[in-house]
Amino acid sequence: MNISRHLRTYAAALLACVALGCVESNNKNTPQDFDPNKPEKGDWIILHELSDPEGLNPVTTNDASSRDIYTKIFEPLLVLDYQTSQYRPELAETMPTVSDDHLTYTFTLKKNIKFSDGKPLTAKDVIFTIKAIKNPLVIDAAALRNYYESLEDVQATDDYTIVFRMNKPYFMAEFQLGNTYILPKHVFDPKNLTDQYTIPQTNDVKQVENNAAMKEFAEWFGAADRKREPKYMIGSGPYIAEEWRTNEYVRLMRNENYWNKGNDEDAAAYPDKLVYKTVNDVNSAVVALKNSELDMIPTITPPKLWVETIDTVATPHITKVRYAQTIYTYIGWNNRKPYFSDKKVRQALSHLVDRERLRQQVNRGFGQLQNTVIYKNLPEYNSALPAYDFNVEKAKQLLSEAGWKDSDGNGILDKTINGKKTDFTFTFFVNAGNEVRENIALIVSEEMKKVGIKANVQKQEWTVYLENIRSGQFDASIGSWVNDPTPSDPYQLWHSSQTKNKGSNYVGFINARVDQLLEMNRVEFDAQKRVEYMKEFQTIVHDEQPYTVLWLSEIPGAYNKRLQNVKFYSPRPGYNPTTFWVPKSMQKYTVTQ
């Protein structure tokens, strides 16, 4: 045995533990005798995050990492069950009562719910949360707010009964309203500013402009501290936000006074603490997993690390997994930019993307190629649409038809735009640490160089990357969208109204017929008609190519075998660490005294 190597490994693990505010004791990585049917509480679980979450406030954050964490702190009226992929009551006593015209939804709250500070959760907190979402001056809530566009008013008939009234039907209203994560009014509105405006007033531009309380609340609620400071992250969930150290970790501790303790297996909260540890370099994260400094890497990107560097024979304490998720990866072309405003150019660029090569070379065969922006496993997926094959000659033809030629012989295509010669030079934005996205951009840029397009690649820290694409300050980006296995409502991503105020139509795509189809889809309760609308929608977007869609993801991950009850599901993020547990004989961490 190499003693010095062992000591270095132990020292590194101990330093990591000290940084997280714990002490390590009796570390055993090999399974001991235990009853697999009797979960044991205790220990900390250390999960890998590639970058810090954007925030923990469910109203003003929209990235997947944030959601993975805040769903352990806050709870919705209805929750998507991990096992069944169906919505069931959470804070609500039952599923809502729905009027025959689909315009009124009545929810009744359970009567024993308490926030982690001991204060009761009542109808006033639900109405407050809706007011925060609906306030159009809360800019960072734009991505969420579109789902409440048709919500006309909300009234409480008593402390536990809330009546939602719509101004037009919405086929997903029951679930979108139910999926509202409830914030405590006494924490997020200490001056009772939301009492000074009504929900109908949030729908009236003139009322918004003239309401001082609405403006003051939006400024206060939208501040950075209200996204991340643990003192504000008071929820009703099984965990409490304990500490956030930027670029190090977010640490949650079990809510010992959880109102629903022992009644919900999805909120079992076996671990004492969940630690989401930021490691920007995945190679370093894999080393940490091997050294038992991380318990789980849910997503190992790039997959070559999963294939080449994790040997379960050499590291028998690690289990490797592959699991499917409703995530598609895409290249987004900012339609506001002059070189991407012509659909022939966007079509040409898609013909310069060798998707199968990228899937094999960069993604190591993980994922399934798909041709549209609807998930491949849904009935509304339009399988009749052909792939944009890798075809350099076709790309050249389309670029020429769009007026791009090398007029000065410098090897770069150019075109006169607004009276000025413009070279076809642009920049791919990717988030730092995501080697798959970086490699996609690098390989595609090499293909573009061959036809006279110069594409640069710029890596940006996650929050900077998000801010730039949300504000439209980019040329092209590589990203992914994750959703739950529910019927399609792509309004958030594709309606023209979502091109403004940090909406999720990042690429600035505007098409009148698409708007019409998305609006009809929302008010249609006949599933077959929605399939027809969505297939036509896909046909238009496929022709316009604002995205080059790459693949539907299959996720490579790995975890330490000391974790028990590790299961994978369709609802995001695909796993539930509150139900993981560690046998007493293998528990490592205790709280620093």
N, C-alpha and C positions, 0 to 999 in steps of 0.2 A: 504493500500500500504506500502511495506517495503521501507522506505525512505533511510536508509543507503545502502541497496542493490542497489537502483536506483542511488545513488550518486557514488558508487563504479563503476557501469557499465558505467556511464557517464564519470567518470575520466579516466577509461581505454580507452574508445573511443577517448577522447581528447588527451591522451598521444600518442596513435597510430597515430592520425592525425598530431600532432606536429612533430613526428618522420618522417612523410612523407613530411613535409614542407608545411602544409596547415593549415587553421583554419576552424572550424566547425561552421555552422550557421543555425538556424531554422531547426533542424533535425526533420523531420516528417516521420514516417515509415508507416503511413496508407494512402491509396490512397486518393487524393484530386480530385476535379473536374478538368478535362482536356479533350482535344479532342484527342482521341487515333490515329486519322489520321493526326495529325499535330505534328511531332517530334520537340522537343525543344533542342537547343544546350545548353551546359554548364555542370558543375559538373565533378567530378572525379568518375571513376569506379575502385574499388579495387578488383582485382582477385587473387585468391589463387594459389600459386605455391608451390609444395612440397619441391623443392630445387632450388638453383640458376641455371639459364641456363648455358650451357657450354660456350656460347659466343653469339654475335649478328652478326658476319660476316657470310653471307650465303655461302661463299666458304669454310670456315674452320670449320664450326660447323655442326653437323649432328644429334643432339638430338631433340626430339619432342618439348621440352620446348623452346629451342632456336628458332625453326622455328615458333612457335606460335607468338613470339615477333618480329623477324626480318621481317616477312612478312607485318608488319604494317609500316616498315621504308623503305624497299627496294621493288622494283617492277620488275616483269619479262616481257619479250616480249609478252607472252601469259599467261593468268591466267585461272585457273579452276573455272568456275562460280559456286557459292554456290547453286543457285537455280536449274540449269540444269545439273550440274556435267559434263559439256562439256567445252572444251577449247574455249576461245574467245580472241580477241586482247586486250592487255593492253597498253604496250609501243608501240607495233607495230600498224601500221595504219590498216592493214588487216591481215588475215591469210596469211602465206607465199606462194609464188609461188614455186611449186615443179616440178623438171624436171621429164620426163617420166621414167628415169632410177633410180629415187629416190636417186640421188647422189648430187643434188644441191638444196639448199633451199635459197630463196631470201626473206629477211625481209625488210620492209620499215618502218622506225620510224615515229611517229607523230612529227610534227615540233615545237610544243610549250612546250616540256617537259623541266622542270628545276629541278635540285636537290634542296634540302632545303636551300642550301647556295646561291641560285640564279643563279648558273652557269648552262648553257644548257647541256642537256644530248644528246650526238651525237654518231655517229658510232664509234668514237675512244674509247668511254667508253665501248661499247660492245666488241670490239676487245681486249681491255685491260683485261676485265673480263675473256674472254676466255683464254687469255695468262696466267692469274693467275691460273685458274683451270687446264690448261694443263701442267703447269710447274711441272714435277714429283718430284722436290725437295721441293715443298710445301706439306709436308707429310700429314698434317691434311685435305687436299683436296681429299685424296684417295677415300673416299666413294662416293664423287660426280664425280670424274674424270672418273670413269668407264663408265659413260653414254656418254662420249665424246671420247671414245677410237677410234672410226672409223672416227673422225673428222680430216680431212687432212689439211685443211686450211680455213681461213676466210679473206675475203677482203672487203674493203669499196669502192664502186664505187663513192660515194659522202658522204656528212656528214650524210645522212639519209638512205642510202641503204647499206645493208650488205649481202654478198653472202657467205654462208657456203657450203663447198665442202667436201663430204665424200669419203673415199677410198673404202667403200663397203656399201651396203644398210643397213638400220636399221629401222625396222617397226615403232618404236616410235620416230624416229629422229625429226619429225616436232614438237612434243610436248616436248621432252627433251631439244632440242635446245631452243624452245620457253619458257621453264620453267627456263631459266637462269635469275637469279636476278642480275641486272646490278649495278656495283659499279662505283664510280667516279674516273677516272684516276688521276685527279689533287690532290685528297686526298690520295689515296693508292699507288701512284707511283710518289712522288715528285721529284725524281731524274731521271725520265724517263728511268728507267732501262729496262722496257719491250720493249722499242724501239730498244734495242740492241739484241733482238732475235726474231725469227719468230715462228709462230705456227708449221710449218713443223719441225723446229729444236727441238721442245719439243717431237717429236715422234722418235728422233734419239738419241740413248744412247750415242754415241760418242760426238755428239754436246752438249748434256747436260753436260757431264763430263768436257768439255773444255770451257764452256761458263761462264765466271766470272760474267757477269751481271745477268744471270739466278740464280746463287748461291746467289749473294748478295740480289737480290730481294726476293728470297724464305726465306732467313734468316730474312729480315726486315718484310715482309708480314706475316710470320708465328709467329711473336712475340706475346706475350699475350695481349699487349695493342691494337693490331690491331683486336683483337676479342671482346674487351669490352669497350674501352674508348669512351665516347659519341662524342668526337671531331673527331673521325674517322668514326662514324656511320652516314655518310651523304648520305641519299638516296633520291629518288624521291617520296616516299610514303606519305600518309596522316598524318603520325606522325613522330616526331623527338625524338631521344634518348636524354633525358634530364639529367638523373642521374642514376647511378647504385651504390648502397651500398651493398657490399658483405654480403650475408646471411640476408639481410633485404628486399630490393626491387629493381626492375628496373622500372623507371618511364619514360613514354613517354608523350610528349605534342603535341597537335594538330599543324600540319604544316599550319599556317594561309595563307601561300603563295602557297599552294598545286596547282600544275599546272592543275589538273583535277577536281577541286572543283565543286561540284554540278552536275557532269556528270556521276558519277559511284556510284550507290546505295551501292555496296559492300565496298566502301571507303567513306561512308557518313561522318565519323568522327564527330558524334554528341557530344561525351564526350570531354571536354577540355583536360582531361588527362586520360591515362590508366596506372594504377599502378599494377604491377605484384609483389605481396607481398609474400615473402618466409616465410612459417611457416612449419618447419620440422615435427611437431607433428600434425597429422590430428585431434586428439581430441581437441587440442587447436584451430585449424582452425574452427571446428564446433562451438565451444563456441564463437569465434569471429564472425561467421556468425549470430548466434543467437543474439549477442549483437550489430549487425549492424556495426561491424568494418570491416568486409569483405562483399562485395556485391555478390560474386559468388564463389562457389567451383565447378569448372567444373567436377572434378573427386573426388568422396569421397571414399577413400580406407582406410580401408576395408569396403565393403558394409554393414557390420553389423551396422556401425555407421549411415548409411543412414536409415536402417530399424529400429534400436532401439532407437537412440538418437535424431532424428529430428522428432518432433511431430508438425505437421502443425496446430493442434488445439491449442496447448500451445503457439506456435510461429506462429501466423497467417500471419506475414509479410514475411514468407518463402514459396517458391514454390519448391517442389521436382520433379525431372524429371529423366527419363530413356531414353537414346538414343543410337542407334546402331552406331558403328564405325568399319572400316576395320582394326582392331587391333587383332592380335593373341598373346597369351601368351604361353611361351615355357620354358622348361628346356634345356639348352645347355650343352653338354658333350664335353669337350676339347679333340678332337681326338689325339692331340699330346701327351697326358699323357698316360703312359703305361697301366694304368688300364682301359682306355676308347678307346684304339686303336683297340680292337676286337669288331666287330659288335654284336657278341653273348652277350657280356657284356652289350652293349648299349640296346639290345633287352630285356635282363633280367631286367635292371633298369626300362625300360618302363613298364614291367609287375609288378613292385613294386610300381607304381604310381596309386593310386586309384583316377582316375580323377573325377568320379561322386561324390565321397565323398568330394574331395577338392572343387568342384564346389558348392556343397550344403553347406558344413561346413565353408569353408573359403570365398567363393564368394557369398554365400547366394542365390544360384540359378541363379545368373546373368550369361549371356553368353551361348553359344551353344558349346558343345563338337565338335571338329573337329579332323580329323585323319591325315591331311597332312599339308604341309607348303604353300599351295595355299588357298586363301580366299574362304570360303565355298559358297559364293553367286556369284562366277564367273563361266562361262560355262566350263572353263578348270579344275575346281575342280574335282578330281578323287573320285567319291562317291563309287566306287567299292572296295576301299581299306578298309580292316577290322580294327577295333580298336584293340589296344594292351590292352586286358582286364587285370584287376587286378588279377594276378594269381601267388601266391607265389611259388607253386610247380614248375611251368614252369620256373620261375626265377631261382630257385635252380638248375634245370636241366641244363639250359643254362650256368650258372656260372661254374658248374662242367665240362661241355663240353669244356669250355674255359680255364680249368686248375686251377680254383680257389678252394682251399680246405683249411680247417683248420688243417694244418700239425702239429702244436704244441699244439693244444687243448686250446688256449687262448681265444677262442670265436670269433676271427677275421679271416676271410679268408686270405689266402696268396698264393703267387705264386713266383717261381724263375724267375726273369727277369734279363737278362744280368749277370747271375751267382750269383745274390743276392736275398735272400728271401725278398719279398716286401709284407707288409700288405696292405689290401684293406682299406685304410684310405684316405679320401679326404675332401675338404672344398667347401661348397656352398658359392658363393659370391652373396649378395643381396644389393641393395642400401638402405641406412639408411632412415627410415621414411616410407618405403613401407611395411606396415604390412601384406598385402596379400602375397607378395613374401616371406617374412620372415616366415609366417605360413606355406606356401607350403613347404619350405625347412625343417622346423621343423617336420612336419607330415611325409614327405617322409623319412627323416633321421631315424625316429622311426621305420618305416617299414623295412628299410635297416638293422637296428641293429638286427632284428629278423633273418636275414639270414647270419649274420656275416660280415656286412659292417659298418664301422664306418664313419659317415658323420658329419662333423662339420659345423656350420653356422657362417659366418662372415659378419657383416654389415659394409658398407663403404659409406663415403660421396660421393655424386653423381659424381663429377668430377674425384675422385680417382677410383671409380667403373668403369667409362667409360674408363679411361686410362688403367686400368688393363686388361679389357676384349679386348680392341682394340689391345693391345700389346701381347695378348695371355698368360698373366701372371695370370692364374686362372685354377682351376680344373673343376668346374661346376658353371653355373650361371643361374639365372632366369631372363628373360627379356621379352620384347614385341617388335613386329614390327608393325608399323603403315604405311599405304599406302593410296593412293587415289583410288577411284573406277575406275581404268583403267586396260587395259589388262596386263597380267602378264609378267614381265621381271625380273626373280629372279637372274639374273647374279650377281648383287651386293652382294648377300648373299651367293651364292653357287658355283661360278666359282673358280677354284683353284688359279687363279691370284689374287683373293681378300683375300688370306690368309696372304699376306705380306703387309708391310708398312701401317699398321693400316687400312687395308681393312675390310669390314664388314662380311667376312667369319670368324667370331671370333673363331669358333670351329675347324678351320683347316681341314675342310672336303675336301678331294681330291678324285675325281672319273673321270676317263677319259671319260666315256660315258656321264656322267652328263655335263662335259665341252662341249662335242660335241653337245648335245641337246640344251644347253643354247646358244651356238654360232649359231646353225641353227635357233633357235627361233628368234634371233635378226634380221636375214636377210630375214625372211619369211613374205610375205605380204598376204598370204592366211590364213585367220583366222582359218579355220578348221584344216589345217596342224599344226598350232601353238598349237591348242588344243591337237592334237595327241602327239606332242613333250612334252607338259607340263604334260600330263597324264603319259607318260613313265618316265619322270623326277621324278614325285611324287612316282611312283612305286619303283624306285631305292632308293630314300631318305627314303621312308617308310620302306624298308627292312634294310637299313643301320642304321637308327635311330640315327643320330647325334643330333637331337632334339627329345625330348618327347613333342609333341604339346599338349597343354591343351585345350584351348577354344578360340572361336571367341568372342570378348568382347561386352558386353552391359554395358554402362557407367551409374552409378548413380551419379547425380549431384544435386545441389540446388542453388537457388539465391534469393535475396531480391526482393520483389514485386515492389519496387520502380523502378526497371529496366523494361522498356517497349521494345517491339519488340524483345524479346528473342526467337530466332528460332534455330532449329537444322537441320543439313544438313549431306549429305554423305561425301563431301570433308573435310579433316582434317583442324582444330581440331574438327570440328563438330558444331561450333558456330562462330559468328563473332562480337566481342564486339565493333567494330567501328560503328556498326549499332544500338547498344543499345542506349536508351536515357532515361532521367529522367525528369518528369514534373517539371516545375519551382517551384511549391509549395512543392516539395519533395527533391529539390536539397540541398546538405549538405556542399559542400566544395568550398572554394574560395582560390585563390592564396594568399600566405603570401606577404604582401606589405613590 
